[in-house]
Amino acid sequence: MKRHMEKEEIQKAIIGAILLGLAILTFFIARPYLITVLTSAVLGFLFYPVYTRVKKIIKNKHLAAGLVTILAILIVVIPMIFIIKNLISEAIVLYNSGIIDKTISYFTELLNTNIEIKNILIEASKRGINYLASNASKIIVGIPSSLLNIAVGIYVLYYIMINGEEIKRFIQKNLHIKNKEKIIKHMSDASFSIVYGTLLTAILQMAVAAIGFKIIGVQAAILWAFLIGILAFIPFAGSAIVWIPIAIVNIITKAYPQAIGIIIIGLIISAIETFLRPKIIGSRADIHPVLVLIGALGGVEILGIIGLVVGPIVLSSFFTILKDYNER
């Protein structure tokens, strides 16, 4: 009996070692496409309700998944092309406008610095603008070399639509924790809160900034609006990091009507962040702001821009499961 138990333990250890080895190997094989898969997963989460409705009308899951996948691609790709194109052109216009030199000159005089420091500041600003323009250009230039990643992303998104219910059941079956239903509900609510709530308010803030800045004649309006949309994912930072410095620069350059307009638009954008986001998200998910902040910043560091969404979801899910484990 004892020998039989020892044999079973050895077999379990061997199987465990094999599984661990395969898991490590799987990670390294899938790593080049990890960001692509995560992006497809976020898009799948966003568009899955649309897929379920289309499937009820069409009655064919493959056709419904194909149509919704095409819709998702169009909704994502067309605005991105427009944004990238405008980011490049506006970065160049901003550089050529001379406003950077004027602002630096003002601060140089204010701080009573010498000409060497002034030249250093000007050179640093030029490099910053050139870096932004060149990296934006690289995105467009790199599109042909990224076709495989795009194809993989589309393929994964299509099958996330089709196999959505199977994926949910697989998670429920293999999540060996006490309060399984409660944990799954929290993860779902947290995902809904971050993906829908934050994304919708970020798009709304970016739209208000772009339209408002264009109307009052702010240079590089799309560039600043895009930055406001990105920062909307990070709590406490928000849009004020962008619009307050722009207002200050306009005050420095004595463009007072424009500065007042920027402040009004900025307050509207901040009101969206403060009042509208909680209304959209509601009390559905209880996510601590610190988790959202660290998750967003750390997620960007590891996964790029998709980490703004994935990072907070991962941290929130981890601490929810850890809390359940400690209770046990």
Phi and psi restraints in degrees (value plus and minus 20) as a CYANA .aco file:
   2 LYS   PHI     -82.5   -42.5
   2 LYS   PSI     -61.9   -21.9
   3 ARG   PHI     -84.5   -44.5
   3 ARG   PSI     -58.1   -18.1
   4 HIS   PHI     -83.8   -43.8
   4 HIS   PSI     -61.8   -21.8
   5 MET   PHI     -86.0   -46.0
   5 MET   PSI     -60.3   -20.3
   6 GLU   PHI     -83.0   -43.0
   6 GLU   PSI     -59.3   -19.3
   7 LYS   PHI     -83.2   -43.2
   7 LYS   PSI     -62.5   -22.5
   8 GLU   PHI     -83.1   -43.1
   8 GLU   PSI     -60.9   -20.9
   9 GLU   PHI     -84.1   -44.1
   9 GLU   PSI     -60.3   -20.3
  10 ILE   PHI     -83.8   -43.8
  10 ILE   PSI     -62.5   -22.5
  11 GLN   PHI     -82.3   -42.3
  11 GLN   PSI     -62.6   -22.6
  12 LYS   PHI     -82.3   -42.3
  12 LYS   PSI     -61.7   -21.7
  13 ALA   PHI     -84.4   -44.4
  13 ALA   PSI     -60.3   -20.3
  14 ILE   PHI     -85.5   -45.5
  14 ILE   PSI     -65.1   -25.1
  15 ILE   PHI     -82.5   -42.5
  15 ILE   PSI     -62.0   -22.0
  16 GLY   PHI     -81.3   -41.3
  16 GLY   PSI     -62.2   -22.2
  17 ALA   PHI     -85.5   -45.5
  17 ALA   PSI     -60.6   -20.6
  18 ILE   PHI     -83.3   -43.3
  18 ILE   PSI     -65.3   -25.3
  19 LEU   PHI     -82.3   -42.3
  19 LEU   PSI     -61.6   -21.6
  20 LEU   PHI     -83.1   -43.1
  20 LEU   PSI     -64.5   -24.5
  21 GLY   PHI     -81.0   -41.0
  21 GLY   PSI     -63.6   -23.6
  22 LEU   PHI     -86.0   -46.0
  22 LEU   PSI     -57.8   -17.8
  23 ALA   PHI     -83.1   -43.1
  23 ALA   PSI     -63.6   -23.6
  24 ILE   PHI     -84.4   -44.4
  24 ILE   PSI     -64.0   -24.0
  25 LEU   PHI     -83.3   -43.3
  25 LEU   PSI     -61.6   -21.6
  26 THR   PHI     -80.4   -40.4
  26 THR   PSI     -61.9   -21.9
  27 PHE   PHI     -80.5   -40.5
  27 PHE   PSI     -66.8   -26.8
  28 PHE   PHI     -88.8   -48.8
  28 PHE   PSI     -51.8   -11.8
  29 ILE   PHI     -89.7   -49.7
  29 ILE   PSI     -62.4   -22.4
  30 ALA   PHI    -104.6   -64.6
  30 ALA   PSI     -34.7     5.3
  31 ARG   PHI     -74.6   -34.6
  31 ARG   PSI     -61.4   -21.4
  32 PRO   PHI     -80.6   -40.6
  32 PRO   PSI     -43.4    -3.4
  33 TYR   PHI    -131.5   -91.5
  33 TYR   PSI      -6.9    33.1
  34 LEU   PHI     -81.5   -41.5
  34 LEU   PSI     -67.7   -27.7
  35 ILE   PHI     -85.3   -45.3
  35 ILE   PSI     -58.0   -18.0
  36 THR   PHI     -81.9   -41.9
  36 THR   PSI     -65.5   -25.5
  37 VAL   PHI     -85.3   -45.3
  37 VAL   PSI     -63.0   -23.0
  38 LEU   PHI     -83.4   -43.4
  38 LEU   PSI     -60.0   -20.0
  39 THR   PHI     -82.5   -42.5
  39 THR   PSI     -63.2   -23.2
  40 SER   PHI     -83.5   -43.5
  40 SER   PSI     -57.1   -17.1
  41 ALA   PHI     -84.5   -44.5
  41 ALA   PSI     -62.9   -22.9
  42 VAL   PHI     -84.2   -44.2
  42 VAL   PSI     -64.9   -24.9
  43 LEU   PHI     -83.3   -43.3
  43 LEU   PSI     -59.0   -19.0
  44 GLY   PHI     -81.0   -41.0
  44 GLY   PSI     -62.0   -22.0
  45 PHE   PHI     -83.3   -43.3
  45 PHE   PSI     -61.5   -21.5
  46 LEU   PHI     -85.3   -45.3
  46 LEU   PSI     -62.7   -22.7
  47 PHE   PHI    -119.1   -79.1
  47 PHE   PSI     -21.4    18.6
  48 TYR   PHI     -81.9   -41.9
  48 TYR   PSI     -61.4   -21.4
  49 PRO   PHI     -79.1   -39.1
  49 PRO   PSI     -55.6   -15.6
  50 VAL   PHI     -85.3   -45.3
  50 VAL   PSI     -62.7   -22.7
  51 TYR   PHI     -79.8   -39.8
  51 TYR   PSI     -64.7   -24.7
  52 THR   PHI     -82.2   -42.2
  52 THR   PSI     -57.1   -17.1
  53 ARG   PHI     -91.1   -51.1
  53 ARG   PSI     -62.9   -22.9
  54 VAL   PHI     -83.4   -43.4
  54 VAL   PSI     -59.0   -19.0
  55 LYS   PHI     -83.9   -43.9
  55 LYS   PSI     -54.9   -14.9
  56 LYS   PHI     -85.3   -45.3
  56 LYS   PSI     -52.1   -12.1
  57 ILE   PHI    -101.2   -61.2
  57 ILE   PSI     -67.4   -27.4
  58 ILE   PHI    -100.0   -60.0
  58 ILE   PSI     -53.5   -13.5
  59 LYS   PHI      51.7    91.7
  59 LYS   PSI      -9.3    30.7
  60 ASN   PHI    -149.0  -109.0
  60 ASN   PSI      92.4   132.4
  61 LYS   PHI     -86.7   -46.7
  61 LYS   PSI     -53.9   -13.9
  62 HIS   PHI     -88.2   -48.2
  62 HIS   PSI     -64.3   -24.3
  63 LEU   PHI     -86.9   -46.9
  63 LEU   PSI     -61.5   -21.5
  64 ALA   PHI     -82.6   -42.6
  64 ALA   PSI     -63.9   -23.9
  65 ALA   PHI     -83.4   -43.4
  65 ALA   PSI     -60.2   -20.2
  66 GLY   PHI     -83.4   -43.4
  66 GLY   PSI     -64.6   -24.6
  67 LEU   PHI     -85.2   -45.2
  67 LEU   PSI     -63.5   -23.5
  68 VAL   PHI     -89.7   -49.7
  68 VAL   PSI     -54.6   -14.6
  69 THR   PHI     -83.0   -43.0
  69 THR   PSI     -64.4   -24.4
  70 ILE   PHI     -82.0   -42.0
  70 ILE   PSI     -62.4   -22.4
  71 LEU   PHI     -80.7   -40.7
  71 LEU   PSI     -64.4   -24.4
  72 ALA   PHI     -82.1   -42.1
  72 ALA   PSI     -62.7   -22.7
  73 ILE   PHI     -82.6   -42.6
  73 ILE   PSI     -65.4   -25.4
  74 LEU   PHI     -83.4   -43.4
  74 LEU   PSI     -62.4   -22.4
  75 ILE   PHI     -85.3   -45.3
  75 ILE   PSI     -54.0   -14.0
  76 VAL   PHI    -105.1   -65.1
  76 VAL   PSI     -67.6   -27.6
  77 VAL   PHI     -90.8   -50.8
  77 VAL   PSI     -65.7   -25.7
  78 ILE   PHI     -81.6   -41.6
  78 ILE   PSI     -69.2   -29.2
  79 PRO   PHI     -82.9   -42.9
  79 PRO   PSI     -55.6   -15.6
  80 MET   PHI     -84.1   -44.1
  80 MET   PSI     -61.6   -21.6
  81 ILE   PHI     -81.6   -41.6
  81 ILE   PSI     -64.1   -24.1
  82 PHE   PHI     -82.2   -42.2
  82 PHE   PSI     -66.0   -26.0
  83 ILE   PHI     -84.1   -44.1
  83 ILE   PSI     -68.1   -28.1
  84 ILE   PHI     -81.6   -41.6
  84 ILE   PSI     -63.9   -23.9
  85 LYS   PHI     -78.7   -38.7
  85 LYS   PSI     -65.7   -25.7
  86 ASN   PHI     -91.2   -51.2
  86 ASN   PSI     -54.2   -14.2
  87 LEU   PHI     -80.9   -40.9
  87 LEU   PSI     -62.7   -22.7
  88 ILE   PHI     -84.8   -44.8
  88 ILE   PSI     -70.8   -30.8
  89 SER   PHI     -86.1   -46.1
  89 SER   PSI     -59.2   -19.2
  90 GLU   PHI     -93.1   -53.1
  90 GLU   PSI     -52.7   -12.7
  91 ALA   PHI     -83.0   -43.0
  91 ALA   PSI     -59.4   -19.4
  92 ILE   PHI     -88.8   -48.8
  92 ILE   PSI     -64.3   -24.3
  93 VAL   PHI     -81.4   -41.4
  93 VAL   PSI     -63.0   -23.0
  94 LEU   PHI     -81.3   -41.3
  94 LEU   PSI     -60.7   -20.7
  95 TYR   PHI     -85.6   -45.6
  95 TYR   PSI     -61.7   -21.7
  96 ASN   PHI     -98.3   -58.3
  96 ASN   PSI     -35.1     4.9
  97 SER   PHI     -90.9   -50.9
  97 SER   PSI     -43.9    -3.9
  98 GLY   PHI      66.2   106.2
  98 GLY   PSI     -21.4    18.6
  99 ILE   PHI     -86.2   -46.2
  99 ILE   PSI     -51.3   -11.3
 100 ILE   PHI     -86.1   -46.1
 100 ILE   PSI     -64.8   -24.8
 101 ASP   PHI     -82.8   -42.8
 101 ASP   PSI     -59.4   -19.4
 102 LYS   PHI     -84.0   -44.0
 102 LYS   PSI     -64.1   -24.1
 103 THR   PHI     -84.1   -44.1
 103 THR   PSI     -64.9   -24.9
 104 ILE   PHI     -84.0   -44.0
 104 ILE   PSI     -59.7   -19.7
 105 SER   PHI     -81.6   -41.6
 105 SER   PSI     -59.9   -19.9
 106 TYR   PHI     -81.4   -41.4
 106 TYR   PSI     -69.8   -29.8
 107 PHE   PHI     -88.1   -48.1
 107 PHE   PSI     -49.7    -9.7
 108 THR   PHI     -85.0   -45.0
 108 THR   PSI     -65.5   -25.5
 109 GLU   PHI     -87.1   -47.1
 109 GLU   PSI     -60.5   -20.5
 110 LEU   PHI     -82.1   -42.1
 110 LEU   PSI     -62.4   -22.4
 111 LEU   PHI    -107.3   -67.3
 111 LEU   PSI     -22.4    17.6
 112 ASN   PHI      35.8    75.8
 112 ASN   PSI      23.3    63.3
 113 THR   PHI    -108.0   -68.0
 113 THR   PSI     147.4   187.4
 114 ASN   PHI    -110.3   -70.3
 114 ASN   PSI     154.5   194.5
 115 ILE   PHI     -84.5   -44.5
 115 ILE   PSI     -50.2   -10.2
 116 GLU   PHI     -85.1   -45.1
 116 GLU   PSI     -65.5   -25.5
 117 ILE   PHI     -84.6   -44.6
 117 ILE   PSI     -58.9   -18.9
 118 LYS   PHI     -78.8   -38.8
 118 LYS   PSI     -66.4   -26.4
 119 ASN   PHI     -83.3   -43.3
 119 ASN   PSI     -57.0   -17.0
 120 ILE   PHI     -83.5   -43.5
 120 ILE   PSI     -65.0   -25.0
 121 LEU   PHI     -83.6   -43.6
 121 LEU   PSI     -62.4   -22.4
 122 ILE   PHI     -82.6   -42.6
 122 ILE   PSI     -65.0   -25.0
 123 GLU   PHI     -83.3   -43.3
 123 GLU   PSI     -60.1   -20.1
 124 ALA   PHI     -83.5   -43.5
 124 ALA   PSI     -61.4   -21.4
 125 SER   PHI     -84.7   -44.7
 125 SER   PSI     -63.3   -23.3
 126 LYS   PHI     -81.3   -41.3
 126 LYS   PSI     -62.5   -22.5
 127 ARG   PHI     -84.4   -44.4
 127 ARG   PSI     -57.9   -17.9
 128 GLY   PHI     -82.5   -42.5
 128 GLY   PSI     -66.6   -26.6
 129 ILE   PHI     -85.2   -45.2
 129 ILE   PSI     -62.9   -22.9
 130 ASN   PHI     -82.2   -42.2
 130 ASN   PSI     -58.8   -18.8
 131 TYR   PHI     -82.3   -42.3
 131 TYR   PSI     -64.6   -24.6
 132 LEU   PHI     -82.3   -42.3
 132 LEU   PSI     -66.3   -26.3
 133 ALA   PHI     -85.2   -45.2
 133 ALA   PSI     -63.6   -23.6
 134 SER   PHI     -87.9   -47.9
 134 SER   PSI     -58.6   -18.6
 135 ASN   PHI     -90.8   -50.8
 135 ASN   PSI     -55.5   -15.5
 136 ALA   PHI     -84.3   -44.3
 136 ALA   PSI     -58.8   -18.8
 137 SER   PHI     -84.2   -44.2
 137 SER   PSI     -59.1   -19.1
 138 LYS   PHI     -81.9   -41.9
 138 LYS   PSI     -51.6   -11.6
 139 ILE   PHI     -82.1   -42.1
 139 ILE   PSI     -64.5   -24.5
 140 ILE   PHI     -91.0   -51.0
 140 ILE   PSI     -65.0   -25.0
 141 VAL   PHI     -81.9   -41.9
 141 VAL   PSI     -54.9   -14.9
 142 GLY   PHI    -101.2   -61.2
 142 GLY   PSI     -22.7    17.3
 143 ILE   PHI     -79.9   -39.9
 143 ILE   PSI     -66.5   -26.5
 144 PRO   PHI     -79.0   -39.0
 144 PRO   PSI     -58.9   -18.9
 145 SER   PHI     -93.9   -53.9
 145 SER   PSI     -31.8     8.2
 146 SER   PHI    -121.9   -81.9
 146 SER   PSI      -9.5    30.5
 147 LEU   PHI     -80.2   -40.2
 147 LEU   PSI     -55.7   -15.7
 148 LEU   PHI     -83.9   -43.9
 148 LEU   PSI     -64.8   -24.8
 149 ASN   PHI     -80.8   -40.8
 149 ASN   PSI     -61.3   -21.3
 150 ILE   PHI     -83.4   -43.4
 150 ILE   PSI     -62.9   -22.9
 151 ALA   PHI     -82.8   -42.8
 151 ALA   PSI     -62.8   -22.8
 152 VAL   PHI     -82.1   -42.1
 152 VAL   PSI     -63.5   -23.5
 153 GLY   PHI     -80.6   -40.6
 153 GLY   PSI     -63.1   -23.1
 154 ILE   PHI     -84.8   -44.8
 154 ILE   PSI     -63.6   -23.6
 155 TYR   PHI     -80.9   -40.9
 155 TYR   PSI     -65.9   -25.9
 156 VAL   PHI     -85.1   -45.1
 156 VAL   PSI     -63.4   -23.4
 157 LEU   PHI     -80.0   -40.0
 157 LEU   PSI     -62.8   -22.8
 158 TYR   PHI     -78.7   -38.7
 158 TYR   PSI     -65.5   -25.5
 159 TYR   PHI     -99.3   -59.3
 159 TYR   PSI     -41.5    -1.5
 160 ILE   PHI     -84.8   -44.8
 160 ILE   PSI     -59.5   -19.5
 161 MET   PHI     -80.7   -40.7
 161 MET   PSI     -70.9   -30.9
 162 ILE   PHI     -86.4   -46.4
 162 ILE   PSI     -62.4   -22.4
 163 ASN   PHI    -121.6   -81.6
 163 ASN   PSI       1.6    41.6
 164 GLY   PHI     -76.2   -36.2
 164 GLY   PSI     -66.9   -26.9
 165 GLU   PHI     -88.0   -48.0
 165 GLU   PSI     -59.1   -19.1
 166 GLU   PHI     -83.8   -43.8
 166 GLU   PSI     -59.4   -19.4
 167 ILE   PHI     -83.0   -43.0
 167 ILE   PSI     -63.2   -23.2
 168 LYS   PHI     -81.9   -41.9
 168 LYS   PSI     -65.3   -25.3
 169 ARG   PHI     -85.7   -45.7
 169 ARG   PSI     -57.2   -17.2
 170 PHE   PHI     -82.4   -42.4
 170 PHE   PSI     -63.6   -23.6
 171 ILE   PHI     -83.7   -43.7
 171 ILE   PSI     -64.4   -24.4
 172 GLN   PHI     -82.0   -42.0
 172 GLN   PSI     -59.6   -19.6
 173 LYS   PHI     -91.3   -51.3
 173 LYS   PSI     -56.5   -16.5
 174 ASN   PHI    -119.7   -79.7
 174 ASN   PSI     -18.3    21.7
 175 LEU   PHI    -109.7   -69.7
 175 LEU   PSI      73.2   113.2
 176 HIS   PHI    -108.0   -68.0
 176 HIS   PSI      54.3    94.3
 177 ILE   PHI    -152.6  -112.6
 177 ILE   PSI     144.1   184.1
 178 LYS   PHI     -85.4   -45.4
 178 LYS   PSI     -82.4   -42.4
 179 ASN   PHI    -111.4   -71.4
 179 ASN   PSI      43.8    83.8
 180 LYS   PHI     -77.6   -37.6
 180 LYS   PSI     -70.9   -30.9
 181 GLU   PHI     -83.7   -43.7
 181 GLU   PSI     -59.0   -19.0
 182 LYS   PHI     -84.8   -44.8
 182 LYS   PSI     -62.4   -22.4
 183 ILE   PHI     -86.1   -46.1
 183 ILE   PSI     -64.7   -24.7
 184 ILE   PHI     -82.6   -42.6
 184 ILE   PSI     -61.2   -21.2
 185 LYS   PHI     -82.9   -42.9
 185 LYS   PSI     -62.5   -22.5
 186 HIS   PHI     -83.5   -43.5
 186 HIS   PSI     -63.7   -23.7
 187 MET   PHI     -82.4   -42.4
 187 MET   PSI     -60.1   -20.1
 188 SER   PHI     -85.8   -45.8
 188 SER   PSI     -64.3   -24.3
 189 ASP   PHI     -86.0   -46.0
 189 ASP   PSI     -60.4   -20.4
 190 ALA   PHI     -83.4   -43.4
 190 ALA   PSI     -62.9   -22.9
 191 SER   PHI     -82.8   -42.8
 191 SER   PSI     -63.4   -23.4
 192 PHE   PHI     -80.9   -40.9
 192 PHE   PSI     -66.2   -26.2
 193 SER   PHI     -79.3   -39.3
 193 SER   PSI     -69.0   -29.0
 194 ILE   PHI     -93.1   -53.1
 194 ILE   PSI     -67.0   -27.0
 195 VAL   PHI     -91.4   -51.4
 195 VAL   PSI     -73.9   -33.9
 196 TYR   PHI     -98.9   -58.9
 196 TYR   PSI     -72.2   -32.2
 197 GLY   PHI     -81.8   -41.8
 197 GLY   PSI     -73.8   -33.8
 198 THR   PHI     -88.9   -48.9
 198 THR   PSI     -62.9   -22.9
 199 LEU   PHI     -83.2   -43.2
 199 LEU   PSI     -63.2   -23.2
 200 LEU   PHI     -85.0   -45.0
 200 LEU   PSI     -64.1   -24.1
 201 THR   PHI     -88.5   -48.5
 201 THR   PSI     -54.1   -14.1
 202 ALA   PHI     -84.2   -44.2
 202 ALA   PSI     -63.8   -23.8
 203 ILE   PHI     -84.0   -44.0
 203 ILE   PSI     -61.4   -21.4
 204 LEU   PHI     -84.8   -44.8
 204 LEU   PSI     -64.2   -24.2
 205 GLN   PHI     -83.2   -43.2
 205 GLN   PSI     -61.5   -21.5
 206 MET   PHI     -84.3   -44.3
 206 MET   PSI     -60.5   -20.5
 207 ALA   PHI     -86.1   -46.1
 207 ALA   PSI     -64.8   -24.8
 208 VAL   PHI     -81.6   -41.6
 208 VAL   PSI     -63.8   -23.8
 209 ALA   PHI     -83.5   -43.5
 209 ALA   PSI     -66.6   -26.6
 210 ALA   PHI     -82.6   -42.6
 210 ALA   PSI     -67.9   -27.9
 211 ILE   PHI     -87.0   -47.0
 211 ILE   PSI     -67.2   -27.2
 212 GLY   PHI     -82.6   -42.6
 212 GLY   PSI     -66.4   -26.4
 213 PHE   PHI     -84.9   -44.9
 213 PHE   PSI     -57.6   -17.6
 214 LYS   PHI     -84.3   -44.3
 214 LYS   PSI     -62.1   -22.1
 215 ILE   PHI     -83.0   -43.0
 215 ILE   PSI     -63.2   -23.2
 216 ILE   PHI    -108.0   -68.0
 216 ILE   PSI     -20.0    20.0
 217 GLY   PHI      63.4   103.4
 217 GLY   PSI       9.4    49.4
 218 VAL   PHI     -91.7   -51.7
 218 VAL   PSI     112.0   152.0
 219 GLN   PHI     -89.9   -49.9
 219 GLN   PSI     122.6   162.6
 220 ALA   PHI      39.2    79.2
 220 ALA   PSI      25.3    65.3
 221 ALA   PHI     -79.8   -39.8
 221 ALA   PSI     -61.6   -21.6
 222 ILE   PHI     -87.9   -47.9
 222 ILE   PSI     -58.2   -18.2
 223 LEU   PHI     -80.2   -40.2
 223 LEU   PSI     -69.6   -29.6
 224 TRP   PHI     -87.1   -47.1
 224 TRP   PSI     -58.0   -18.0
 225 ALA   PHI     -84.5   -44.5
 225 ALA   PSI     -59.1   -19.1
 226 PHE   PHI     -83.5   -43.5
 226 PHE   PSI     -63.5   -23.5
 227 LEU   PHI     -83.0   -43.0
 227 LEU   PSI     -58.8   -18.8
 228 ILE   PHI     -83.4   -43.4
 228 ILE   PSI     -61.3   -21.3
 229 GLY   PHI     -82.9   -42.9
 229 GLY   PSI     -60.0   -20.0
 230 ILE   PHI     -86.6   -46.6
 230 ILE   PSI     -66.1   -26.1
 231 LEU   PHI     -89.6   -49.6
 231 LEU   PSI     -36.3     3.7
 232 ALA   PHI     -83.5   -43.5
 232 ALA   PSI     -42.3    -2.3
 233 PHE   PHI     -96.5   -56.5
 233 PHE   PSI     -36.5     3.5
 234 ILE   PHI    -124.4   -84.4
 234 ILE   PSI      93.3   133.3
 235 PRO   PHI     -85.0   -45.0
 235 PRO   PSI     131.7   171.7
 236 PHE   PHI      54.9    94.9
 236 PHE   PSI     -52.4   -12.4
 237 ALA   PHI     -96.9   -56.9
 237 ALA   PSI     -86.6   -46.6
 238 GLY   PHI      39.0    79.0
 238 GLY   PSI    -186.3  -146.3
 239 SER   PHI     -92.4   -52.4
 239 SER   PSI     -43.8    -3.8
 240 ALA   PHI     -79.6   -39.6
 240 ALA   PSI     -48.3    -8.3
 241 ILE   PHI     -80.9   -40.9
 241 ILE   PSI     -46.8    -6.8
 242 VAL   PHI    -115.4   -75.4
 242 VAL   PSI     -73.9   -33.9
 243 TRP   PHI     -95.2   -55.2
 243 TRP   PSI     -48.3    -8.3
 244 ILE   PHI     -85.3   -45.3
 244 ILE   PSI     -69.5   -29.5
 245 PRO   PHI     -79.9   -39.9
 245 PRO   PSI     -56.2   -16.2
 246 ILE   PHI     -84.3   -44.3
 246 ILE   PSI     -62.1   -22.1
 247 ALA   PHI     -82.1   -42.1
 247 ALA   PSI     -61.8   -21.8
 248 ILE   PHI     -83.0   -43.0
 248 ILE   PSI     -63.4   -23.4
 249 VAL   PHI     -80.3   -40.3
 249 VAL   PSI     -60.3   -20.3
 250 ASN   PHI     -88.7   -48.7
 250 ASN   PSI     -52.6   -12.6
 251 ILE   PHI     -87.5   -47.5
 251 ILE   PSI     -61.9   -21.9
 252 ILE   PHI     -80.5   -40.5
 252 ILE   PSI     -61.9   -21.9
 253 THR   PHI    -105.2   -65.2
 253 THR   PSI     -11.6    28.4
 254 LYS   PHI      43.7    83.7
 254 LYS   PSI       7.4    47.4
 255 ALA   PHI    -113.2   -73.2
 255 ALA   PSI      50.3    90.3
 256 TYR   PHI     -86.2   -46.2
 256 TYR   PSI     -63.2   -23.2
 257 PRO   PHI     -79.4   -39.4
 257 PRO   PSI     -61.2   -21.2
 258 GLN   PHI     -86.7   -46.7
 258 GLN   PSI     -59.0   -19.0
 259 ALA   PHI     -81.5   -41.5
 259 ALA   PSI     -62.4   -22.4
 260 ILE   PHI     -83.0   -43.0
 260 ILE   PSI     -62.6   -22.6
 261 GLY   PHI     -80.8   -40.8
 261 GLY   PSI     -62.1   -22.1
 262 ILE   PHI     -83.0   -43.0
 262 ILE   PSI     -61.8   -21.8
 263 ILE   PHI     -83.7   -43.7
 263 ILE   PSI     -62.4   -22.4
 264 ILE   PHI     -82.9   -42.9
 264 ILE   PSI     -67.2   -27.2
 265 ILE   PHI     -82.3   -42.3
 265 ILE   PSI     -61.9   -21.9
 266 GLY   PHI     -80.6   -40.6
 266 GLY   PSI     -60.2   -20.2
 267 LEU   PHI     -86.4   -46.4
 267 LEU   PSI     -56.5   -16.5
 268 ILE   PHI     -84.2   -44.2
 268 ILE   PSI     -64.3   -24.3
 269 ILE   PHI     -82.7   -42.7
 269 ILE   PSI     -64.0   -24.0
 270 SER   PHI     -84.7   -44.7
 270 SER   PSI     -53.4   -13.4
 271 ALA   PHI     -85.7   -45.7
 271 ALA   PSI     -57.1   -17.1
 272 ILE   PHI     -80.5   -40.5
 272 ILE   PSI     -64.0   -24.0
 273 GLU   PHI     -83.7   -43.7
 273 GLU   PSI     -62.7   -22.7
 274 THR   PHI     -99.7   -59.7
 274 THR   PSI     -61.8   -21.8
 275 PHE   PHI    -127.9   -87.9
 275 PHE   PSI     -59.1   -19.1
 276 LEU   PHI     -98.6   -58.6
 276 LEU   PSI     -58.8   -18.8
 277 ARG   PHI     -77.3   -37.3
 277 ARG   PSI     -68.3   -28.3
 278 PRO   PHI     -79.3   -39.3
 278 PRO   PSI     -53.1   -13.1
 279 LYS   PHI     -86.7   -46.7
 279 LYS   PSI     -61.7   -21.7
 280 ILE   PHI     -88.4   -48.4
 280 ILE   PSI     -66.8   -26.8
 281 ILE   PHI     -94.1   -54.1
 281 ILE   PSI     -59.2   -19.2
 282 GLY   PHI      47.1    87.1
 282 GLY   PSI    -176.1  -136.1
 283 SER   PHI    -118.9   -78.9
 283 SER   PSI       1.2    41.2
 284 ARG   PHI     -87.0   -47.0
 284 ARG   PSI     -58.0   -18.0
 285 ALA   PHI    -147.5  -107.5
 285 ALA   PSI     115.2   155.2
 286 ASP   PHI    -124.0   -84.0
 286 ASP   PSI      69.6   109.6
 287 ILE   PHI    -134.4   -94.4
 287 ILE   PSI     106.2   146.2
 288 HIS   PHI     -89.8   -49.8
 288 HIS   PSI     116.2   156.2
 289 PRO   PHI     -77.8   -37.8
 289 PRO   PSI     -51.3   -11.3
 290 VAL   PHI     -84.2   -44.2
 290 VAL   PSI     -60.0   -20.0
 291 LEU   PHI     -83.8   -43.8
 291 LEU   PSI     -60.5   -20.5
 292 VAL   PHI     -84.9   -44.9
 292 VAL   PSI     -64.0   -24.0
 293 LEU   PHI     -83.8   -43.8
 293 LEU   PSI     -73.5   -33.5
 294 ILE   PHI     -86.6   -46.6
 294 ILE   PSI     -59.7   -19.7
 295 GLY   PHI     -81.4   -41.4
 295 GLY   PSI     -62.1   -22.1
 296 ALA   PHI     -87.4   -47.4
 296 ALA   PSI     -68.1   -28.1
 297 LEU   PHI     -86.6   -46.6
 297 LEU   PSI     -66.3   -26.3
 298 GLY   PHI     -86.8   -46.8
 298 GLY   PSI     -56.8   -16.8
 299 GLY   PHI     -83.0   -43.0
 299 GLY   PSI     -60.8   -20.8
 300 VAL   PHI     -83.4   -43.4
 300 VAL   PSI     -61.1   -21.1
 301 GLU   PHI     -79.9   -39.9
 301 GLU   PSI     -59.0   -19.0
 302 ILE   PHI    -112.5   -72.5
 302 ILE   PSI     -63.3   -23.3
 303 LEU   PHI    -131.3   -91.3
 303 LEU   PSI     -22.1    17.9
 304 GLY   PHI      62.1   102.1
 304 GLY   PSI    -177.0  -137.0
 305 ILE   PHI     -83.3   -43.3
 305 ILE   PSI     -49.8    -9.8
 306 ILE   PHI     -86.4   -46.4
 306 ILE   PSI     -40.9    -0.9
 307 GLY   PHI     -84.2   -44.2
 307 GLY   PSI     -41.9    -1.9
 308 LEU   PHI     -77.6   -37.6
 308 LEU   PSI     -53.1   -13.1
 309 VAL   PHI    -114.3   -74.3
 309 VAL   PSI     -66.9   -26.9
 310 VAL   PHI     -90.0   -50.0
 310 VAL   PSI     -59.7   -19.7
 311 GLY   PHI     -74.9   -34.9
 311 GLY   PSI     -75.0   -35.0
 312 PRO   PHI     -80.8   -40.8
 312 PRO   PSI     -55.5   -15.5
 313 ILE   PHI     -84.2   -44.2
 313 ILE   PSI     -64.3   -24.3
 314 VAL   PHI     -82.9   -42.9
 314 VAL   PSI     -68.6   -28.6
 315 LEU   PHI     -82.8   -42.8
 315 LEU   PSI     -63.9   -23.9
 316 SER   PHI     -82.8   -42.8
 316 SER   PSI     -63.6   -23.6
 317 SER   PHI     -84.5   -44.5
 317 SER   PSI     -62.4   -22.4
 318 PHE   PHI     -80.1   -40.1
 318 PHE   PSI     -68.9   -28.9
 319 PHE   PHI     -91.2   -51.2
 319 PHE   PSI     -47.5    -7.5
 320 THR   PHI     -87.4   -47.4
 320 THR   PSI     -65.4   -25.4
 321 ILE   PHI     -86.6   -46.6
 321 ILE   PSI     -58.8   -18.8
 322 LEU   PHI     -83.1   -43.1
 322 LEU   PSI     -60.4   -20.4
 323 LYS   PHI     -82.0   -42.0
 323 LYS   PSI     -63.0   -23.0
 324 ASP   PHI     -83.9   -43.9
 324 ASP   PSI     -60.9   -20.9
 325 TYR   PHI     -82.8   -42.8
 325 TYR   PSI     -63.3   -23.3
 326 ASN   PHI     -84.8   -44.8
 326 ASN   PSI     -56.5   -16.5
 327 GLU   PHI     -83.8   -43.8
 327 GLU   PSI     -54.5   -14.5
